[in-house]
Amino acid sequence: GKAQGAHIVPAWHKLLAAPRELRLDATLENGQCFGWHRQPGSGAVWVGVLGSRLLALRQTETDCLFRCLSATPPVDASDTTAPDALREELRSYFQLGTPLS
């Protein structure tokens, strides 16, 4: 069974957005998107609120990654649809097209 009360660190999920589609540093720091804060430390991670969820975003060489730091109501960790729904919401938020893959 699952360990009760264990702090589960949410997994990173791919946004399926290549750097040519979305550059987080350019998009989130130039004032187009408000309320995102770059976290101090190694690796550029931004934290912000989308809807009722607290999200973290980070850029990799090939993609952007996202994870949900909070969820209301709580999302079951086994609910595989949650990242997909969130991906759609984020892609819409950043005005990205439909993913090719």
VOSELUM-872254 format. One record per residue (C-alpha): x, y, z; residue in three letters; residue number from 1. Coordinates in Angstrom, 3 decimals. Layout:
<sites>
east_north_up_residu_num
X_Y_Z_ala_NUM .
...
</sites>
This chain:
<sites>
east_north_up_residu_num
0.000_0.000_0.000_gly_1 .
0.894_3.653_-0.150_lys_2 .
2.731_5.290_2.703_ala_3 .
0.309_7.632_4.419_gln_4 .
1.387_11.192_5.026_gly_5 .
4.481_10.904_2.859_ala_6 .
5.247_14.162_1.063_his_7 .
5.004_13.355_-2.604_ile_8 .
6.965_15.677_-4.856_val_9 .
4.924_16.166_-8.012_pro_10 .
6.465_14.857_-11.210_ala_11 .
7.467_17.138_-14.053_trp_12 .
5.383_16.732_-17.193_his_13 .
6.265_17.772_-20.726_lys_14 .
4.377_20.712_-22.167_leu_15 .
5.301_19.507_-25.676_leu_16 .
6.449_22.997_-26.606_ala_17 .
9.822_23.322_-28.307_ala_18 .
11.945_26.364_-27.436_pro_19 .
11.094_27.886_-30.834_arg_20 .
7.436_27.787_-29.762_glu_21 .
7.834_28.980_-26.197_leu_22 .
10.761_30.573_-24.377_arg_23 .
9.820_30.866_-20.743_leu_24 .
12.425_33.514_-19.931_asp_25 .
11.290_35.746_-22.787_ala_26 .
7.572_35.130_-22.261_thr_27 .
7.370_35.321_-18.488_leu_28 .
9.821_38.169_-17.937_glu_29 .
8.712_40.613_-20.609_asn_30 .
5.384_41.439_-18.997_gly_31 .
3.081_39.467_-21.299_gln_32 .
2.242_37.079_-18.492_cys_33 .
1.748_38.484_-15.019_phe_34 .
2.149_36.795_-11.679_gly_35 .
5.027_34.456_-12.515_trp_36 .
8.080_34.590_-10.284_his_37 .
11.456_33.174_-11.155_arg_38 .
12.816_31.089_-8.311_gln_39 .
16.337_31.768_-7.059_pro_40 .
18.830_28.973_-7.518_gly_41 .
20.212_26.809_-10.267_ser_42 .
18.015_26.185_-13.254_gly_43 .
15.312_28.599_-14.261_ala_44 .
12.063_27.641_-12.557_val_45 .
9.051_29.945_-12.539_trp_46 .
6.167_29.621_-10.128_val_47 .
2.747_31.096_-10.759_gly_48 .
-0.970_30.544_-10.400_val_49 .
-3.207_29.295_-13.188_leu_50 .
-6.840_29.058_-12.203_gly_51 .
-6.854_27.590_-8.710_ser_52 .
-3.544_25.766_-9.089_arg_53 .
-0.029_26.723_-8.118_leu_54 .
2.281_25.658_-10.933_leu_55 .
5.993_25.459_-11.572_ala_56 .
7.442_25.746_-15.072_leu_57 .
10.946_25.136_-16.311_arg_58 .
12.686_25.164_-19.665_gln_59 .
14.818_22.355_-21.014_thr_60 .
16.825_22.269_-24.228_glu_61 .
13.993_20.550_-26.075_thr_62 .
10.787_21.317_-24.208_asp_63 .
9.106_23.094_-21.332_cys_64 .
8.177_21.135_-18.237_leu_65 .
5.382_21.837_-15.786_phe_66 .
4.214_20.490_-12.485_arg_67 .
1.336_21.254_-10.204_cys_68 .
2.421_22.266_-6.698_leu_69 .
-1.116_22.469_-5.398_ser_70 .
-4.476_21.294_-6.569_ala_71 .
-7.965_22.191_-5.482_thr_72 .
-9.595_19.797_-5.150_pro_73 .
-6.696_17.411_-4.536_pro_74 .
-5.870_15.348_-7.598_val_75 .
-5.352_11.647_-7.099_asp_76 .
-1.766_10.763_-8.018_ala_77 .
-3.089_7.872_-10.102_ser_78 .
-5.286_10.208_-12.163_asp_79 .
-3.368_10.203_-15.430_thr_80 .
-5.736_12.674_-17.078_thr_81 .
-4.693_15.503_-14.792_ala_82 .
-1.413_16.375_-16.562_pro_83 .
-3.162_16.239_-19.925_asp_84 .
-5.876_18.647_-18.812_ala_85 .
-3.288_20.935_-17.307_leu_86 .
-1.177_20.770_-20.467_arg_87 .
-4.148_21.897_-22.538_glu_88 .
-4.821_24.729_-20.120_glu_89 .
-1.200_25.881_-20.227_leu_90 .
-0.953_25.608_-24.009_arg_91 .
-4.093_27.700_-24.287_ser_92 .
-2.700_30.191_-21.755_tyr_93 .
0.504_30.573_-23.772_phe_94 .
-1.470_30.567_-27.040_gln_95 .
0.357_27.561_-28.425_leu_96 .
-0.946_25.490_-31.292_gly_97 .
-1.966_21.856_-31.131_thr_98 .
0.996_19.603_-30.290_pro_99 .
2.317_17.721_-33.313_leu_100 .
2.980_14.489_-31.442_ser_101 .
</sites>
